Amino acid sequence: MNQRFTWPDERLIRAAQDGDVTSLTTVVMESQPHVRRFAISLCASPQDAEDAAQEALIILYRKIGTLRATGALASWMFRIVRNECLRQVRLLVSRSDEASAGPDGSAEPSAEDAVLHRLEAERIAAAVSSLPSDQRQVLILRDVQGLPGRTVAHSLGLSNAAMKSRLHRARAALRHSLAVTDQAPDQAIAQPVGGDSRP
């Protein structure tokens, strides 16, 4: 079904970069199905995917002039969507950390601790994002958002046993991924995430 969607051609992209509003609108419309597919495969939930796709299309509309090669549109969009999904996971991780710290955590962390915490959150977010989507969904709903097991199973259309099995596999895969990055810390965060997603 997705076969009929094609990325905008290079002439159209060039016209959009030159400021032609009709071409720009067409580029955004023709990119939309691909961007949504990227988001669904990368993000933790349908809502996150929708948010990431919208953000990516807004960036495309506003910043198409920064795209250096017209043939690189797909890889640029993929990076923007991936970064947006990672940003959402990082927000969830930091929110759950704040919640677990509780109101009595009044001591301000040192600048060094803050940086180390941010790097660790980046590393966890990248590892979670690399999980297969079925494992990523169950892990985020159960461990990051802290939803009850029955609620997670129901929202994913799974039996309780199937949800537990999937969660076990997700946790094992995440542990393995983090152990691998522990062994190669210089490659743990290959590229800064978030910020201005340039091509």
N, C-alpha and C positions, 0 to 999 in steps of 0.2 A: 504494500500500500504506500510505503514511503518512497518507492522508486520514482513516482511521478514528480516529486519535489527535486528541483535542481537549484544549486547555488546561483546567485546572480552572475551574469557574465562580466568579463573584465571591462568591456566598453561602458556598461551601465555603472559599474563601480567608479570608473574614471570620471564619468559625467557627474556622479553624486559628489565625488571629491572636489570637482570644480564648482560646486554650489548649485547644481540643477536640482531644485526641490522635488520635482516629479520623479527623477531618477533616484534620489535619496529615499523617497517614500517607497518606491518599488523595491529597492535593495533591502530595506527593512522588512517589507512584507514577504519577500522571497526567502529571506534568511530565517524568518520566524519559525517555520516547522523544524528546521535543523537545530536551531538554538533550543527549542523546547525539548527536542529529543536528547540533546546533550544534558540539559538540566535534569530531566527525568532519570537519566542513567547515573548522574553524579551526585544529586542531592539526596538528603535523608528522607524527605517526605514530599508528597505532591505539592503542598503549600510552599515549601522551600524552593522546589523546582520552579513553580510559577513566579515567585519573587525573583529568583536568580535570572530566569529568562527575561522578565520585564526589565531588570537592571541592565542586562547585557544589551538588549535592544535600544535602551535609552543611551547607553555609552556609544553604541554603533551610530545612532542618529547624530549625537553631538560631536563625536570625535573621529568620524570616518576619514577626515583629513590627515590624521596621524598615522593611518595605515600606509606603510611604506611600499608594500608590493600588493597589487590588486589580487594576485593569485593566493595571497596569504589570509584571505578573509576567514576561511573556515578555521584555521589554526588560531587566529586571533580571537574569534568568538569562543572557541573551545576554552582558551586560557581565561577569558573573562568569566565565563560561566563557572569554570572550576574554582577560580579565586573567590567568586561570590558564594559558592557552596561551602568552601573552606571557611570563609568569614562567618557564615551562619553557624557552622559547627563550633568555631572558636567562641562565639557569643554564648552558645549553649553551655560549653565547657566552663567558661568564666562565670556564668550565672550560677551553675551548680556548685562551683567552688565557693562563691560568695555565700550561697545558701548554707553550705556545710560549715563555713567558718562561724556562722551565727552572729548574733548581735554583740557578744562579748569579745569578738576579735578586734579590739580597739587599737592594738599596737600597730603603728604604721610600719610596713615592711621597708627594708633598706632598698636603695636604688638597685643594688646588685641582686637582691632577692626578687625584686619586681621584674628585672630583665630575665633572670633565670626562669621565673614562673611563666613569663610571656613566651620564651623559647620552648618550654616544655608544652605549653598549650598549643603552640604552632605544630610541634612534633606529633602530639596526640591527634590534633585535627587532621593533619596530613595522613596519618595512619588510618584514622576512621574513614576518611574520604576514599582511601584506596581499597576499602573492603567492597565485595560485591554488594549490589544495592539491597538484596533481601537481608543480608547480614547487617548492613549499615543501618537499615530502618529499625530492626529489632533492637540493636545495641543502643541507638540514640533514644528511642522511646523508653526503653527499660532503664538503662544505666545513666544516661545524661539527663533526660527529662524526669526520670524517677517515677514513671507511671507504674501502677500495679500490673503484675503479670497477666491477670485476666483481661485487663483493659487493653494491653498490648496485643494479646492473642486475638481478641475480638476485633480490634481496629485493623489488624492485618489479615483477618479471615482465616485464622489458624486455630487448631486445637491447642489446649494448654501444653500438651506434651510436645507438639511440633514447634511451638514457640520456644519452649525451654531448650529443645535440641538445637534450633537455629541460633539462639542466644549463646549456647555453649560453644558452638562452632565460631561465632563472631568473636567471642572473648578470646578463644584460643588463637584465632588468626591475628587479632589485635596484639596479643602478647608476643606472638612470633614476630610481627612487623616491628614492634618497639624494640625487641631484643636485637633484631638485625640492625636497626639504626643506632643502638647502643654500641655495636661493634664497629660501626663506621660513622662516628659523630660528625665528621666533616661533610658527609653526604646526606645527613638527616634532613636538612632543609636546603634542597638544591636551589631553590629560587624564592625570594621573598614573596609573601602572599599578601594580597590586598593592595590598597593604594591605587595608583593610577595604572590601569592595565594597558600598557603600551604594547604594540605589536613587536 
